[in-house]
Amino acid sequence: MIGSMNGTIRRLGVAELPACMALAADRGWQPEEAKWRLLFSVGEVYGLELGGQVIATATLTRYGTGLGAISMVLVAAAHEGKGHGRRIMNHLIDAAGPETTVFLHATPMGQPLYEKLGFRVTHHVGMHAGTMDVPPARISRPATHADLPDLIALDAKIFGVERADLVTRLLDFAASVRIALDGSGYAAAWDNTSNHVIGPLLAGSLTTAQGLVSDLAADVAGPVRLDLDDPALTSWALGHGAQLFASGTFMVRGAGMPGLRAHVWSPVMQALG
């Protein structure tokens, strides 16, 4: 815990979920309770308290000892412009350690701060949503807990580090998890208030990625969301009902990202990579 006249930074527990959701609402974000609960279970949620109120948050999710995802960087509107965002970001960077590569998805508002803190842009990400008008491709099957060893190994091979805890929780968190029949990829769809987010989407080829999206869209029915940076998959999604509604940048501080990045078509969620 670090305290000063500018407030105290400490790790929050799930009991403080309402305060986090209230802060998100203050900044015009959706409440996303399921997403916050997953972050509390797999990551470290930090808050900056001032006068007994959580006025800023940021989350660090560690993957092994060399990689971490930073997310949910929020500062209450009434307290912005006072250095609180920089302070809590520095706290997370210090907590991650000097040898750890950290990454995040930046909004246009946050990008200038992250650049000052040593993050660099690697690519841009488009956020798309809509009801997909594609029939199921039938190139995958539902994954079960019996598939966990294979899912964990496949995820580690493509993402570049093992995320066993996250992948294990994904089976219960997601509405649908599918693994390609040829074992070359897997994907999930999880409920996020107004749609189902398709993520992660990890696949050895564009064809497999498209097939997994088609199969998941048939499983969940209704609008889906896809966060994409690949031009070919983006074009296919736009041609089958998805619409671009926002964009952001992927930023990294430290060494480059591990794994087979061309085969990481969409993250679990922007908060987790």
Secondary structure, DSSP 4 states (H G I P E B T S, - for coil): -EEETTEEEEE--GGGHHHHHHHHHHTT----HHHHHHHHHHSEEEEEEETTEEEEEEEEEEETTTEEEEEEEEE-GGGTTSSHHHHHHHHHHHHH-TT-EEEEEEPTTTHHHHHHTT-EEEEEEEEEEE---------EEE--GGGHHHHHHHHHHHHSS--HHHHHHHHHHSSEEEEETTSSEEEEEEEETTEEEEEEEEESSHHHHHHHHHHHHHHH-S-EEEEE--HHHHHHHHTTT-EEEEEEEEEEESSPP-S-GGGEEE-S-TTT-
